């Protein structure tokens, strides 16, 4: 068993069956991704459109690519055709752009709305009241070629796990409030939260998708 395969097995043994592990493969080599793939991993996370396109072309077609980085509107047409799920819809304008691009491409994008609950100013996303106001407006439900599947969020970068837990709990609460406002609540099932340092707390607070890179691949990336 390779080190990557061992790391995947170690993480998965702590995840309930309903939680999907996304191996964060941004900056990682094709060889490293194939080591994870050979261990049975199929969900991978990327944050750069060009890198995603190159890897999608070079790697097995049954990989489910998750776009987890900040998505610029002018890069939507690159990401939409190959992303199984876009985690980072952080504004109404970006959602409109995704819908327009997907309509032209003849595809439907599965998306998560990114909510900002962390203390850092650098993180993107709807503030909680903005998220609920946006969904109440009905604008999202009127868009064609997009399917809203849930929420994504990040906790503050802090060693205070009680603060982290509180922020994850808020995302879970917002998910429940949002589900009552979306046009297709049966499809609004996903909560993407938790990374290498806090995924266990995220799972306890309701995550259905966890995004883990360092614990699987180590500290150094190699893709160029």
Number of C-alpha atoms within 10 A of each C-alpha: 8 11 13 21 18 14 18 21 15 13 16 14 9 12 17 11 9 10 18 18 21 23 27 27 28 22 16 20 16 16 12 17 22 16 18 25 20 13 17 12 19 20 20 24 25 24 21 19 21 13 16 23 17 11 19 17 11 10 14 12 11 10 16 18 26 27 26 25 17 18 19 12 14 11 15 20 17 15 23 23 16 22 24 19 21 30 29 26 27 22 18 17 10 17 23 19 17 27 22 17 23 20 16 10 13 10 15 18 25 19 27 26 25 29 27 25 22 21 14 11 8 8 17 20 22 20 16 16 10 15 22 17 14 17 19 15 11 13 13 19 16 10 15 15 19 21 20 26 24 25 27 29 27 24 24 20 14 13 10 9 15 11 16 22 19 16 22 30 18 17 29 23 14 18 23 15 14 20 21 13 18 21 16 13 15 9 14 21 15 22 28 30 25 25 23 15 15 21 20 17 20 28 22 13 21 19 25 21 21 25 22 23 20 17 17 22 23 12 8 9 15 11 14 7
